[in-house]
Amino acid sequence: MKYTFQGARVEVPADYVIDLSLVGLFKSWIGLDDDSGSFTLAIKPTDIAMGIDGYVADVNGIEQVVRVSIFDVYGESKEKLLSSNRYADAWYAINGYENREVISQDGLFLLFGSKGYRGDFLVLSEFPESTKEMPGNVRDFIVARCFGSNLEPFKNVTCSSKFLVEGGLLTELSYSFENIMFSREIESFAREKLDRWVEVY
């Protein structure tokens, strides 16, 4: 399958491409409008497990596929989406985050909007000390944003993280919370494949 964006072409083996009806939801999570060009592909857990030792390939009989969405965004929009300023309220505990809750888990920090709430939350690599300056580079402290049910904490939770690939295309990864410790490894695995598929012009 071939996709053409401004400044780049992407040719993906057909067996990776999926028809994802939730692509609109992915766009809303990261602030994209409906006019943004995009496509989504899936990497099978068996492929990833071969490259990442410890990757949880199956949860309650459900294969843990990694979904990779590629978005065509430009200029200021791209800068805004990758800016650490998007997380300033959460870091400084202001504008709705005054009652936030931070839980330490396996060397990471789960930041919830309010105490007891377990729906969507941020995963950070650094404790969000509100009296200290927030890191300027979003990748220095944001690991992922996760979405689940407030009724069943940490069950069927999906996490997402984003980065840029060749041609300036924004890439959004979606994977299970069970694999949050492998977020950077998952990114490297996906980036390796995309680097072979993206042609810059």
Disulfide bonds with the S-S distance in Angstrom:
Cys146-Cys159 2.10
